[in-house]
Amino acid sequence: MALHVEIDGAGSPIVLLHGFTGSARAWDEVAPHLRARVIRVDLIGHGQSPSPPDPGLYTLDHATRDLTEVLDRLGLERVDLLGYSMGGRVALHFAVHAQHRLRRLILESASPGIEDAAERARRVASDDALAERILRDGLPAFVEEWEQQPLLRPAAHVSQTARARQHELRLQNDPLGLANSLRGMGTGQQEPLWSQLPSLDVPAHLVVGQNDTRYCAVAERMRSTLPRATLEVVPEAGHTVHADQPAAFVKVVQCALSRN
């Protein structure tokens, strides 16, 4: 998979993985301020990366292989890895299966998965229905629906300019790519990794927004399960911490990168 990759800066490499409906552009307020060699990847079906028609190419296993190929092509043996939401699922899956390629893991608003099989099946059905609506009704209608979710609403202080920019970035994606991402890498498709967290022996830094109570609880449980974890709860931020509080997010990430 020939993924779109952007590289800026100098220093130790950190790979940034965006969330669902995002792209490398989602990190524009963060990437220039990190004192590192920043590698932004458009995941399959997003941004300028391909959107193949086969949903079977959009799995977390495939994403791990694709990311490994990116690191190999760049000649990088080990990196710091930051993933947000869907990108956090990819990052956590990569960490479990290729932790020897990591120095640190930074997870923003991420989860190891749904443990209850019935709940997971309901989420798969919900994501499949949403994927059908994307293809049937078109991208603008889907983005309007997607942004109405309470989980994804920006914090009250976020400017209308920033909200409009996020909306426009979502509209730049391919509807087929988004539909297949839901079918292959949606929350319900993720095999729960809770039982594997105790064996993840890399520094893990968890970041959540104070207003995102659901993921605060998930992060607190992860912190108590991972052997080398820290947790940072950012005030006046929701699920998308890097968009709600970009300066505070940069400070948290930079602090994590400076720890031995």
Steps between C-alpha positions, in 0.01 A plus 500: 500500500659828384394721790539877489767612749620849595826562688610823667744608769811339643588280793360174628217373277137505615221357284155664523184302416175695457148393589204394284415771240840661566827523308854632537346849491323434833836551677574842346468683832719246680772369268699824447545542875639155580877489541536181298507355151124488444364232266132541416326207332169502314348166596333289232178658371592844633664816367726436204547128565318247277138393558492150349156337453585183699392546866732213593800732455383732777568277801722581797729213398544659156555840662777353715669351194462828309652697787787253528565549129506878546759469777708260292489728194616792718775292659358546850562218746308654791270801531269679738140437391203727567147396404166675544169308522501270192871577463531401865348161418758458224781614731396266779466206260844581360644519854362161595632331185822697440601661826868449414455782244389749767675728746181653637127472441275806534126435484247781473138403572564137409358168618622139502158392375155380604516185713135397487437298181135602470583869535779460245256338254255789548778747423596307184137518383484871582823571311381297200178702489697824521730384219193438282370850572834654401483332159127558455462859622844641419784651700351841592190340656715251690737766636202703624367191678842400633568838655173495694627226730547636854835318522641699208370846576784749544545664839298820549801729460605364157460772236263481205802526271655186654166316482458592133851384418441162667175468303679573171775250575242227552342583165832439324482124564374233261155364599599147396813520714302615804233233450760224475690638800185458707456147369861399560638714784188614684474463875298179471761340273777542755578181687526607867861534614441545873654161587817587306566836663700359796760364255545834324838600639546844344434840659136584427366853542122535503333833418128575538280807525333572832160540332523154338384299801468172309861500385622636833371179658657287226834680540499460877449124464774486236736690730446242772550210255801610296830441683662834402217747453433863584169682463439867420146642519485833313249757633243664271542235234284221364577198284721692254751644744747612232230717339334627820826586678788487249752690714431286807512186285841595359628557853376157612654324199829687532517406867442134411774512235749649747456225760761227520 
